[in-house]
Amino acid sequence: MGNPNVGKSTIFNSLTGLHQHTGNWPGKTVENAVGEYSYNGIKYNVCDLPGTYSLTPNSAEEEVTSEYIITGGYNALIIILDATCIQRNIRFALQILEKVKAKAIICVNLIDEAEKKGIAVDTGRMSEILGVPVIKTAARENIGLDELKNTIESVVTDNYYYADRQNNTYSEKLAEKLYKECCTADTAEPDKKDRIIDRILISKRFGIPAMILILCVVFFITIWGANIPSQLLMVLFVKAGVKLKQLLVCVHCPELIVSALVDGVYTTVTWITAVMLPPMAIFFPMFTLLEDSGYLPRIAFNLDSCFQKAGAHGKQSLTIAMGFGCNACAVTGCRIIDSPRERLIAILTNSFTPCNGRFPMLIAIISMFLIGTDTGIAAAAAKTVILIIVIVISLTVTLLISKLLSKSVLKGIPSSFVLELPPYRRPQIIKVIVRSVFDRTLFVLGRAVAVAAPAGLIIWILANVKYNDTSVLIHLKNTFDPVGIAIGLDGAIIMAFILGLPANEIVLPIILMIYMQTSSLNELPDMEVLKSILTENGWSITTAVCTMIFSLFHFPCSTTLLTIQKETKSIKWTLASFIIPLMTGVLLCLLINIVSGIIM
């Protein structure tokens, strides 16, 4: 246990060997995480508690921690301190030692960061003053963990350390004495470098432009780097599909079943994998690097005033950043928002953030109708700029809808929150890559594949079952044509978004399948051919822009909807999360189509 951002989850992972995600921003852990490890033949259960500043709960995470500590049932408490800011952390540790008469260990973590800043901690003297063992660690570098394990073993088997503190009362003046006696710094401003960087990254003049520039870099690398791997995966999966079909034929599998499994399920699943995996494998590590370096809380700091004016919570900006990877993960991340009202606003508007599954379609439309089909660095840079404009539009609409909700069905006063800006840290690149691949990329991909398999079968059935020599899919497309055309789209686009409910990645392939009247999803042709097919089927600049807008603002995917239902425990709010973005998209597309008709 300890204050937010002192490395609790990192120590937990190092002890247990589990891969629970750790983040370099406050409020990350909002539930108990339990693991175990063995040491000298004894098995230990370890619980990673949410970060808190006090035993008097003022938030959901503080309530979880306070309740757990007060109810007991544990052998010992490990209180984690940040060696770079002990003066702030120690007050909470003293509160624990005074009110909770349980065995305790003080773990002074991030000692390596402290040494870089010229801060020295006398753990021996601290142990004498407090009457508890005090251990130095640098969990990110696996420093001090063996000593910590050895101390834990001693603590849970021997009460020697705790005889002197049973009746102690710790005042603020002891807190000051302890810091003066146990901590020394080479300079009066050990955080001077961080403050210099923050003069740019969180300043009123440069903070938001710097944030946009960093976002541009992230998306440029993602867009430019994902092209070739996606194409290679697509080619590989097509060849494997041919072999799979041959194998099924060889074992005398009925032709109908072969087509359903290969042309339906296999093609859909592999399409989503080829489109999702490369950009996620690039975006998530880069996002985690920003998280690990300490920059993400600066985003919340920069945007806090914007969200307050919208009647929302500043931490919503963090959930929006998570939404670029996966809206479902971001909805879960909304737990970091203490106010139930503001948490609900963040949940209802999170799908306005374009997730990883929507980027391929947005980029393809930008390439075909706004920039050109060149794949060079200059073209990638231009696409990135337009994509950032699209993201700014999504953020603007998010704020407007949040304001509307906060003034109507979710009235309330915006709550303030304490945001601790962590020190800048050198990210551990290898660990970041491994963690982001297993904790995020494969996790999100696995969920997408799970819903894509049955969706692929449904799409195949609709495309292959015919009525009056026309597939059911085409009949449905014709039914939706009047509505689609009225809002600048067409029936094929509407049907593609409906069938793309399980995963947004298959929307564009479904549009192509309907136009070409094929019986299964096909490999996308190059951009020039694809643009020609779309143009022949009535696409114009207006269609392209309306499709981009509808891609930004439409109902969440099925995984996100299930997550919303789980988080809100309400069918009503789950339906609201479906209707609000859908109506927003319909109204915006209708407006664009009307204006376009007047101008043209």
C-alpha positions as CSV (number, residue, x, y, z in Angstrom):
1,M,0.0,0.0,0.0
2,G,1.0,3.6,-0.3
3,N,0.3,6.9,-2.2
4,P,-0.4,6.7,-5.9
5,N,2.5,6.4,-8.2
6,V,5.1,5.1,-5.8
7,G,5.6,1.8,-7.6
8,K,3.2,-0.5,-5.6
9,S,2.1,-2.5,-8.7
10,T,5.7,-2.8,-9.9
11,I,6.8,-4.3,-6.6
12,F,3.8,-6.6,-6.7
13,N,4.7,-7.8,-10.2
14,S,8.3,-8.3,-9.2
15,L,7.4,-10.4,-6.2
16,T,4.6,-12.5,-7.7
17,G,5.8,-12.8,-11.3
18,L,2.3,-11.9,-12.5
19,H,1.8,-9.5,-15.4
20,Q,-0.7,-7.1,-13.9
21,H,-0.4,-3.8,-15.8
22,T,1.5,-1.0,-14.0
23,G,1.1,2.6,-15.0
24,N,3.1,5.7,-14.3
25,W,0.1,7.9,-13.3
26,P,-2.0,8.2,-10.2
27,G,-5.2,6.2,-9.6
28,K,-4.3,3.4,-12.0
29,T,-5.1,0.5,-9.6
30,V,-8.8,0.7,-8.6
31,E,-9.3,-3.0,-7.5
32,N,-7.5,-5.4,-5.4
33,A,-5.0,-7.6,-7.3
34,V,-3.8,-10.7,-5.6
35,G,-0.8,-12.9,-6.4
36,E,1.5,-15.3,-4.7
37,Y,5.2,-16.3,-4.5
38,S,7.3,-18.8,-2.7
39,Y,10.4,-18.0,-0.6
40,N,12.4,-20.6,1.4
41,G,9.6,-23.1,1.1
42,I,6.8,-20.8,2.4
43,K,4.0,-19.6,0.1
44,Y,3.0,-15.9,0.5
45,N,-0.2,-14.3,-0.8
46,V,0.3,-10.6,-1.8
47,C,-2.5,-8.0,-2.3
48,D,-1.8,-4.9,-4.4
49,L,-4.0,-2.1,-2.9
50,P,-5.1,1.0,-4.8
51,G,-3.1,4.1,-4.1
52,T,-4.5,6.5,-1.5
53,Y,-3.5,9.6,0.4
54,S,-5.5,8.9,3.6
55,L,-7.3,6.3,5.6
56,T,-10.3,8.6,5.4
57,P,-11.8,7.7,2.0
58,N,-12.6,10.5,-0.4
59,S,-12.7,8.3,-3.5
60,A,-13.5,4.9,-4.8
61,E,-9.9,3.7,-4.7
62,E,-9.3,5.2,-1.2
63,E,-12.4,3.4,0.1
64,V,-11.1,0.1,-1.3
65,T,-7.8,0.5,0.5
66,S,-9.2,1.8,3.8
67,E,-11.8,-1.0,4.1
68,Y,-9.2,-3.6,3.4
69,I,-6.7,-2.3,5.9
70,I,-9.2,-1.7,8.7
71,T,-10.9,-5.1,8.3
72,G,-7.6,-6.9,8.7
73,G,-7.0,-10.5,7.8
74,Y,-3.4,-10.0,6.7
75,N,-0.1,-10.9,8.3
76,A,1.8,-7.7,7.5
77,L,1.6,-4.4,5.7
78,I,4.2,-3.3,3.2
79,I,4.1,0.5,3.0
80,I,5.7,1.8,-0.1
81,L,7.3,5.3,-0.2
82,D,8.8,7.2,-3.1
83,A,12.4,7.9,-2.3
84,T,12.3,11.1,-4.4
85,C,9.4,12.6,-2.4
86,I,9.6,11.0,1.1
87,Q,8.5,14.2,2.8
88,R,5.1,14.0,1.1
89,N,4.7,10.2,1.4
90,I,5.8,9.8,5.1
91,R,2.7,11.5,6.5
92,F,0.5,8.7,5.2
93,A,2.9,6.1,6.5
94,L,2.8,7.7,9.9
95,Q,-1.0,7.7,9.9
96,I,-0.9,3.9,9.2
97,L,1.6,3.2,11.9
98,E,-0.4,5.1,14.4
99,K,-3.9,3.8,13.6
100,V,-3.3,0.3,12.4
101,K,-1.4,-1.7,15.0
102,A,-0.3,-4.4,12.6
103,K,3.1,-5.6,11.6
104,A,4.5,-3.3,9.0
105,I,7.5,-2.8,6.7
106,I,8.5,0.5,5.1
107,C,9.8,0.0,1.6
108,V,11.6,3.0,0.2
109,N,11.2,2.5,-3.5
110,L,12.7,4.3,-6.6
111,I,16.0,4.7,-4.7
112,D,17.7,4.7,-8.1
113,E,15.7,7.8,-9.2
114,A,16.6,9.5,-5.9
115,E,20.3,8.9,-6.3
116,K,20.2,10.4,-9.7
117,K,18.7,13.6,-8.2
118,G,21.3,13.6,-5.4
119,I,18.9,12.5,-2.7
120,A,20.2,10.1,0.0
121,V,17.9,8.2,2.5
122,D,19.2,6.8,5.8
123,T,16.9,3.8,6.1
124,G,18.8,2.7,9.3
125,R,18.0,5.9,11.1
126,M,14.4,5.8,9.8
127,S,14.0,2.3,11.2
128,E,15.2,3.5,14.6
129,I,12.8,6.4,14.7
130,L,9.7,4.4,13.5
131,G,10.4,1.1,15.2
132,V,9.8,-0.9,11.9
133,P,12.1,-2.4,9.3
134,V,12.9,0.0,6.4
135,I,14.1,-1.4,3.1
136,K,15.5,0.3,0.0
137,T,14.3,-1.0,-3.4
138,A,14.4,0.0,-7.0
139,A,11.7,-2.5,-8.2
140,R,12.1,-1.5,-11.9
141,E,15.7,-2.6,-11.7
142,N,15.1,-5.6,-9.4
143,I,17.2,-3.9,-6.7
144,G,16.5,-4.8,-3.1
145,L,13.8,-7.4,-3.7
146,D,15.7,-10.2,-2.1
147,E,16.2,-8.2,1.0
148,L,12.5,-7.3,1.0
149,K,11.5,-11.0,0.7
150,N,13.9,-11.8,3.6
151,T,12.4,-9.0,5.7
152,I,8.9,-10.2,5.0
153,E,9.9,-13.7,6.1
154,S,11.3,-12.3,9.4
155,V,8.2,-10.1,10.0
156,V,5.6,-12.7,9.6
157,T,7.4,-15.2,11.8
158,D,8.8,-12.8,14.5
159,N,7.2,-9.8,16.4
160,Y,10.6,-8.3,17.5
161,Y,10.4,-5.1,15.4
162,Y,7.0,-4.0,16.7
163,A,7.3,-3.8,20.5
164,D,8.3,-0.2,20.6
165,R,5.5,1.3,18.5
166,Q,2.4,-0.2,20.1
167,N,1.5,3.0,21.8
168,N,3.2,5.5,19.5
169,T,1.4,8.8,18.4
170,Y,3.0,10.4,15.4
171,S,2.6,14.2,15.1
172,E,3.3,16.5,12.2
173,K,6.5,17.6,14.1
174,L,7.8,14.1,14.1
175,A,7.2,13.9,10.4
176,E,9.4,17.0,9.9
177,K,12.1,15.6,12.2
178,L,12.2,12.3,10.5
179,Y,12.7,13.9,7.1
180,K,15.4,16.2,8.3
181,E,17.3,13.4,10.1
182,C,16.9,10.7,7.4
183,C,17.0,12.5,4.1
184,T,19.7,14.7,2.5
185,A,19.9,16.3,-0.9
186,D,22.9,17.6,-2.9
187,T,20.8,20.5,-4.2
188,A,17.9,22.6,-3.0
189,E,15.9,21.7,-6.1
190,P,16.3,17.9,-6.8
191,D,13.4,18.1,-9.3
192,K,14.8,21.1,-11.2
193,K,15.1,19.2,-14.5
194,D,11.5,18.0,-14.3
195,R,10.3,21.6,-13.6
196,I,12.3,22.8,-16.7
197,I,10.6,20.3,-18.9
198,D,7.2,21.1,-17.4
199,R,7.6,24.8,-18.3
200,I,7.0,23.6,-21.8
201,L,4.8,20.5,-21.6
202,I,2.3,21.9,-19.1
203,S,2.5,25.6,-19.8
204,K,-0.6,27.6,-21.0
205,R,1.2,28.6,-24.2
206,F,3.0,25.4,-25.2
207,G,1.2,22.6,-23.3
208,I,-1.6,21.8,-25.8
209,P,0.5,22.4,-28.9
210,A,3.2,20.1,-27.5
211,M,0.6,17.5,-26.7
212,I,-0.7,17.7,-30.3
213,L,2.8,17.4,-31.7
214,I,3.5,14.3,-29.6
215,L,0.2,12.8,-30.8
216,C,1.2,13.5,-34.4
217,V,4.5,11.7,-33.9
218,V,2.7,8.7,-32.4
219,F,0.1,8.4,-35.2
220,F,2.7,9.1,-37.9
221,I,4.8,6.2,-36.7
222,T,1.7,4.0,-36.4
223,I,0.4,4.8,-39.9
224,W,3.7,4.6,-41.6
225,G,4.9,1.5,-39.8
226,A,1.8,-0.6,-40.1
227,N,1.4,-0.6,-43.9
228,I,3.9,-3.3,-44.9
229,P,3.2,-5.7,-41.9
230,S,-0.5,-5.5,-42.7
231,Q,0.0,-6.3,-46.3
232,L,2.4,-9.2,-45.5
233,L,-0.1,-10.7,-43.0
234,M,-2.9,-10.4,-45.5
235,V,-0.9,-12.3,-48.1
236,L,0.1,-14.9,-45.6
237,F,-3.5,-15.5,-44.4
238,V,-4.8,-15.7,-48.0
239,K,-2.2,-18.5,-48.8
240,A,-3.0,-20.3,-45.6
241,G,-6.7,-20.0,-46.4
242,V,-6.2,-21.8,-49.7
243,K,-4.3,-24.6,-47.9
244,L,-7.0,-24.8,-45.2
245,K,-9.7,-25.2,-47.9
246,Q,-7.7,-27.9,-49.7
247,L,-7.3,-29.7,-46.4
248,L,-11.0,-29.6,-45.6
249,V,-11.9,-30.9,-49.1
250,C,-9.4,-33.7,-48.7
251,V,-11.1,-34.9,-45.5
252,H,-14.4,-34.8,-47.5
253,C,-15.9,-31.9,-45.6
254,P,-19.2,-30.8,-47.3
255,E,-18.7,-27.9,-49.7
256,L,-21.2,-25.7,-47.9
257,I,-19.4,-26.2,-44.6
258,V,-16.0,-25.5,-46.2
259,S,-17.3,-22.2,-47.6
260,A,-18.9,-21.2,-44.4
261,L,-15.8,-21.9,-42.3
262,V,-13.2,-20.6,-44.7
263,D,-14.9,-17.9,-46.7
264,G,-17.0,-16.8,-43.7
265,V,-15.3,-17.4,-40.3
266,Y,-11.7,-17.8,-41.3
267,T,-11.6,-14.8,-43.7
268,T,-13.3,-12.5,-41.3
269,V,-11.0,-13.4,-38.4
270,T,-7.8,-13.2,-40.4
271,W,-8.9,-9.9,-42.0
272,I,-9.4,-8.4,-38.5
273,T,-6.1,-9.8,-37.3
274,A,-4.1,-8.5,-40.3
275,V,-5.7,-5.0,-40.0
276,M,-5.6,-4.7,-36.2
277,L,-2.4,-6.4,-35.2
278,P,0.3,-4.2,-36.8
279,P,-1.0,-0.8,-35.7
280,M,-1.8,-2.1,-32.2
281,A,1.7,-3.6,-32.0
282,I,3.0,-0.1,-32.7
283,F,0.5,2.1,-31.0
284,F,0.2,0.3,-27.6
285,P,4.0,0.2,-26.9
286,M,4.2,3.9,-27.8
287,F,1.3,4.7,-25.6
288,T,2.8,2.7,-22.8
289,L,6.1,4.5,-23.2
290,L,4.3,7.8,-22.7
291,E,2.6,6.3,-19.7
292,D,5.9,4.9,-18.3
293,S,7.7,8.1,-18.8
294,G,5.2,10.1,-16.7
295,Y,3.7,12.2,-19.5
296,L,0.1,11.0,-19.4
297,P,-0.8,12.9,-16.2
298,R,0.5,16.1,-17.9
299,I,-2.2,15.5,-20.6
300,A,-4.9,15.5,-17.8
301,F,-3.3,18.6,-16.4
302,N,-3.4,20.4,-19.8
303,L,-7.0,19.5,-20.5
304,D,-8.5,19.7,-17.0
305,S,-9.9,23.2,-17.5
306,C,-11.5,22.2,-20.8
307,F,-13.3,19.3,-19.1
308,Q,-14.3,21.4,-16.1
309,K,-16.0,23.9,-18.4
310,A,-17.8,21.0,-20.0
311,G,-19.0,19.8,-16.6
312,A,-16.8,16.7,-16.8
313,H,-13.8,15.4,-15.0
314,G,-10.2,16.2,-15.9
315,K,-9.2,12.5,-15.7
316,Q,-11.6,11.9,-18.6
317,S,-8.7,13.0,-20.8
318,L,-6.8,9.9,-19.7
319,T,-9.6,7.6,-20.6
320,I,-9.8,9.3,-24.0
321,A,-6.1,8.6,-24.5
322,M,-6.8,4.9,-23.6
323,G,-9.7,4.9,-26.1
324,F,-7.4,5.4,-29.0
325,G,-6.3,1.9,-28.4
326,C,-9.6,0.3,-27.4
327,N,-12.9,1.9,-26.3
328,A,-13.7,-1.1,-24.1
329,C,-10.5,-0.8,-22.2
330,A,-11.1,2.9,-21.8
331,V,-14.6,2.3,-20.4
332,T,-13.0,0.1,-17.7
333,G,-10.4,2.8,-17.1
334,C,-13.2,5.3,-16.3
335,R,-13.1,3.8,-12.8
336,I,-10.3,6.2,-12.0
337,I,-13.0,9.0,-12.0
338,D,-14.3,9.3,-8.4
339,S,-17.6,11.1,-9.1
340,P,-20.3,8.6,-10.3
341,R,-21.9,11.4,-12.4
342,E,-18.7,12.3,-14.1
343,R,-17.7,8.7,-14.5
344,L,-20.9,8.1,-16.4
345,I,-20.4,11.1,-18.7
346,A,-16.9,9.7,-19.5
347,I,-18.4,6.2,-20.2
348,L,-21.2,7.6,-22.4
349,T,-18.9,9.7,-24.6
350,N,-15.8,7.5,-24.8
351,S,-16.9,5.8,-28.1
352,F,-16.6,9.3,-29.7
353,T,-12.8,8.6,-29.5
354,P,-11.7,6.7,-32.6
355,C,-10.3,3.4,-31.5
356,N,-7.6,1.3,-33.2
357,G,-10.3,-0.5,-35.3
358,R,-11.5,2.7,-36.9
359,F,-8.1,4.1,-38.0
360,P,-7.6,1.9,-41.0
361,M,-10.9,3.1,-42.6
362,L,-10.2,6.7,-41.7
363,I,-6.7,6.5,-43.1
364,A,-8.0,4.8,-46.3
365,I,-10.6,7.5,-46.9
366,I,-8.1,10.2,-46.2
367,S,-5.7,8.6,-48.7
368,M,-8.2,8.1,-51.5
369,F,-10.2,11.3,-51.4
370,L,-8.2,13.9,-49.5
371,I,-4.5,13.3,-49.9
372,G,-3.7,10.7,-52.6
373,T,-2.6,7.1,-52.7
374,D,1.2,7.8,-52.4
375,T,2.7,5.7,-49.6
376,G,5.9,7.8,-49.0
377,I,6.9,9.7,-45.9
378,A,5.5,13.0,-47.1
379,A,2.1,11.5,-47.8
380,A,2.2,9.7,-44.4
381,A,2.9,13.1,-42.7
382,A,0.0,14.7,-44.6
383,K,-2.4,11.9,-43.6
384,T,-1.2,12.3,-40.0
385,V,-2.1,16.0,-40.0
386,I,-5.6,15.3,-41.3
387,L,-6.1,12.5,-38.9
388,I,-5.1,14.8,-36.0
389,I,-7.7,17.3,-37.3
390,V,-10.3,14.5,-37.3
391,I,-9.3,13.6,-33.7
392,V,-9.6,17.3,-32.6
393,I,-13.1,17.2,-34.1
394,S,-13.9,14.1,-32.1
395,L,-12.6,15.7,-28.9
396,T,-14.6,18.9,-29.6
397,V,-17.8,16.9,-30.0
398,T,-16.9,14.9,-26.9
399,L,-16.7,18.2,-24.9
400,L,-20.0,19.5,-26.4
401,I,-21.9,16.3,-25.6
402,S,-20.4,16.1,-22.1
403,K,-21.6,19.7,-21.6
404,L,-25.0,18.8,-22.8
405,L,-25.2,15.8,-20.5
406,S,-24.0,17.7,-17.5
407,K,-26.6,20.4,-18.1
408,S,-29.5,17.9,-18.6
409,V,-29.8,14.3,-17.5
410,L,-26.6,14.3,-15.5
411,K,-26.7,17.7,-13.8
412,G,-24.0,18.4,-11.2
413,I,-21.1,20.6,-10.2
414,P,-17.7,19.5,-11.7
415,S,-15.5,18.0,-8.9
416,S,-12.0,19.0,-8.4
417,F,-9.2,16.4,-8.0
418,V,-5.7,16.2,-6.8
419,L,-3.4,15.1,-9.6
420,E,0.2,14.2,-8.6
421,L,2.6,14.8,-11.4
422,P,5.1,12.0,-11.2
423,P,8.8,12.5,-12.0
424,Y,9.9,11.9,-15.6
425,R,11.5,8.5,-15.8
426,R,13.4,6.7,-18.5
427,P,11.0,4.1,-19.8
428,Q,12.2,0.5,-19.7
429,I,11.7,-0.2,-23.4
430,I,12.0,-4.0,-23.4
431,K,9.6,-4.4,-20.5
432,V,7.2,-1.9,-22.0
433,I,7.1,-3.8,-25.3
434,V,6.5,-7.1,-23.6
435,R,3.9,-5.7,-21.3
436,S,2.0,-3.8,-24.0
437,V,2.0,-6.8,-26.3
438,F,0.7,-9.3,-23.7
439,D,-1.4,-7.0,-21.5
440,R,-3.0,-4.9,-24.3
441,T,-2.3,-5.9,-27.9
442,L,-3.1,-9.7,-27.6
443,F,-5.8,-9.1,-25.0
444,V,-7.7,-6.7,-27.3
445,L,-7.0,-8.8,-30.4
446,G,-8.3,-11.9,-28.6
447,R,-11.6,-10.2,-27.7
448,A,-12.0,-8.9,-31.3
449,V,-11.4,-12.3,-32.8
450,A,-13.9,-13.9,-30.3
451,V,-16.7,-11.7,-31.6
452,A,-15.5,-11.7,-35.2
453,A,-15.8,-15.5,-35.7
454,P,-19.6,-15.6,-35.3
455,A,-20.0,-12.3,-37.1
456,G,-18.1,-13.8,-40.1
457,L,-20.6,-16.7,-40.2
458,I,-23.6,-14.3,-40.1
459,I,-22.1,-12.2,-42.9
460,W,-21.5,-15.3,-45.0
461,I,-25.1,-16.5,-44.5
462,L,-26.5,-13.1,-45.5
463,A,-24.3,-13.0,-48.6
464,N,-25.0,-16.6,-49.7
465,V,-28.7,-17.0,-48.9
466,K,-30.7,-15.7,-51.8
467,Y,-34.2,-14.6,-52.5
468,N,-35.3,-14.0,-56.1
469,D,-31.7,-14.6,-57.2
470,T,-30.5,-11.7,-55.0
471,S,-28.7,-12.2,-51.7
472,V,-30.4,-11.2,-48.4
473,L,-27.5,-8.8,-47.9
474,I,-28.3,-6.9,-51.1
475,H,-32.0,-6.8,-50.2
476,L,-31.1,-5.3,-46.8
477,K,-28.8,-2.8,-48.6
478,N,-31.6,-1.7,-50.8
479,T,-33.9,-1.3,-47.8
480,F,-31.5,1.0,-46.1
481,D,-30.7,3.0,-49.3
482,P,-33.2,5.8,-48.7
483,V,-32.0,6.5,-45.2
484,G,-28.4,6.2,-46.1
485,I,-28.7,8.6,-49.1
486,A,-30.5,11.2,-46.9
487,I,-27.5,11.5,-44.6
488,G,-24.9,11.4,-47.3
489,L,-24.2,7.7,-47.2
490,D,-26.0,4.7,-48.8
491,G,-27.5,1.4,-47.9
492,A,-24.2,-0.5,-48.3
493,I,-22.4,1.8,-45.8
494,I,-25.3,1.5,-43.3
495,M,-25.4,-2.3,-43.6
496,A,-21.6,-2.4,-43.2
497,F,-21.7,-0.5,-39.9
498,I,-24.5,-2.7,-38.6
499,L,-22.7,-5.9,-39.5
500,G,-19.5,-4.3,-38.2
501,L,-20.9,-4.1,-34.7
502,P,-18.6,-6.9,-33.5
503,A,-15.5,-5.1,-34.8
504,N,-15.1,-1.9,-36.8
505,E,-12.2,-3.3,-38.8
506,I,-14.6,-5.2,-41.1
507,V,-16.7,-2.2,-42.1
508,L,-14.7,-1.3,-45.2
509,P,-14.4,-4.9,-46.5
510,I,-18.2,-5.4,-46.1
511,I,-18.8,-2.2,-48.1
512,L,-16.6,-3.6,-50.8
513,M,-18.3,-7.0,-50.7
514,I,-21.7,-5.5,-51.1
515,Y,-20.6,-3.3,-54.0
516,M,-18.9,-6.2,-55.8
517,Q,-21.7,-8.6,-54.8
518,T,-19.3,-11.3,-53.7
519,S,-20.1,-14.1,-51.3
520,S,-17.3,-13.4,-48.8
521,L,-14.9,-10.7,-47.7
522,N,-12.1,-10.1,-50.1
523,E,-8.6,-8.8,-49.8
524,L,-8.7,-5.0,-50.3
525,P,-7.2,-4.0,-53.7
526,D,-4.7,-1.2,-53.9
527,M,-6.0,2.3,-53.2
528,E,-6.4,3.4,-56.8
529,V,-8.5,0.3,-57.6
530,L,-10.5,0.7,-54.4
531,K,-11.2,4.4,-55.1
532,S,-12.4,3.4,-58.6
533,I,-14.8,0.9,-57.1
534,L,-16.2,3.3,-54.6
535,T,-16.5,6.1,-57.2
536,E,-18.3,3.8,-59.6
537,N,-20.8,3.1,-56.8
538,G,-21.6,6.8,-56.3
539,W,-19.0,7.9,-53.8
540,S,-18.1,11.6,-53.8
541,I,-16.2,13.9,-51.5
542,T,-19.4,14.4,-49.5
543,T,-19.8,10.6,-49.2
544,A,-16.2,10.2,-48.0
545,V,-16.6,13.0,-45.4
546,C,-19.9,11.7,-44.2
547,T,-18.5,8.2,-43.9
548,M,-15.6,9.5,-41.8
549,I,-17.9,11.4,-39.6
550,F,-20.2,8.4,-39.1
551,S,-17.1,6.3,-38.4
552,L,-16.3,8.7,-35.6
553,F,-19.8,9.0,-34.2
554,H,-21.8,5.8,-34.3
555,F,-22.8,3.1,-31.8
556,P,-19.9,1.4,-29.9
557,C,-18.7,-2.1,-30.9
558,S,-20.3,-5.1,-29.1
559,T,-17.3,-5.6,-26.8
560,T,-17.6,-2.0,-25.6
561,L,-21.3,-2.3,-25.1
562,L,-20.9,-5.4,-23.0
563,T,-18.2,-3.6,-21.0
564,I,-20.5,-0.6,-20.5
565,Q,-23.3,-2.9,-19.2
566,K,-20.8,-4.5,-16.8
567,E,-19.5,-1.2,-15.5
568,T,-22.8,0.6,-15.2
569,K,-24.9,-2.5,-14.3
570,S,-27.7,-0.7,-16.2
571,I,-29.5,-1.6,-19.5
572,K,-30.8,2.0,-19.6
573,W,-27.3,3.6,-19.7
574,T,-26.0,0.9,-22.1
575,L,-28.8,1.8,-24.5
576,A,-28.0,5.5,-24.0
577,S,-24.3,4.8,-24.9
578,F,-25.7,3.2,-28.1
579,I,-28.2,6.0,-29.0
580,I,-26.2,9.1,-28.1
581,P,-23.2,8.7,-30.5
582,L,-25.5,7.2,-33.2
583,M,-27.9,10.2,-33.2
584,T,-24.8,12.6,-33.1
585,G,-23.4,10.9,-36.2
586,V,-26.8,10.9,-38.0
587,L,-27.4,14.6,-37.3
588,L,-23.9,15.7,-38.3
589,C,-24.0,13.6,-41.5
590,L,-27.5,15.1,-42.3
591,L,-26.2,18.6,-41.8
592,I,-23.1,18.0,-44.0
593,N,-25.2,16.5,-46.7
594,I,-27.6,19.4,-46.7
595,V,-24.8,22.0,-46.7
596,S,-23.0,20.1,-49.5
597,G,-26.2,20.0,-51.6
598,I,-26.7,23.8,-51.2
599,I,-23.1,24.6,-52.1
600,M,-22.9,22.2,-55.0
